Amino acid sequence: MRHRRRLLKIGLALAALVGLGGVAVPFVSSLNPSATAGAGLPRLSIAGLEPGTYRYFVVTEGRDVRDGYLVLRRDDGGIGVFQLRFKGEAVVLPDLHWWSWGNVCINFVPVPMEGRLLPGGTIHCSDTDLGEWSQAEHRWDYFGRNLGSMPDDLYTPKHVIERSEIVIGKSI
């Protein structure tokens, strides 16, 4: 009798676990992105982007302030992807934090050394009307790290590189 009760308890516990697993599978699988979720993600073609060069990408059109990216391939072959905002043809400089935006800059570019993006180079605004403080503070290295003391580092969005494209918003 005692043996039967023990078998019954074990059997019921196993049935409950199987039932719980059967109920949990749909919930867990619903957490995965749908098959069409990646279709709308920005894709940036880096075909032909040689080491030591860079390219701007604007991914939203028709608005006053548009989203875009600066993609640079450092001379060592590494790739930096930095999210920027554009107003017209100018880059809206990050204010003190990457999520807050300040002045606009027409000449916001990586500054090459010997014509290439060599280690030690900077990304900064070379507009002359920007002011001394802003000129000193709005400078970043090719890894997006701020070289001044106040503004944040350039924001690197979540992304993956698939063949010759960068897919923004996707992770491994």
Buried (B, 14 or more C-beta within 10 A) or exposed (E): EEEEEEEEEEEEEEEEEEEEEEEEEEEEEEEEEEEEEEEEEBBBEBEEBEBBBBBBBEBEEEEEEBBBBBBBBBBEEEBBBBBBBBBEEBBBBBBEEBEEBEBBBBEBBBEBBEEEBBEEBBBBBEBEEBEEEBBBBBBBBBBBEBBBEEBBBBBBBEBEEEEEBBBBEBEE
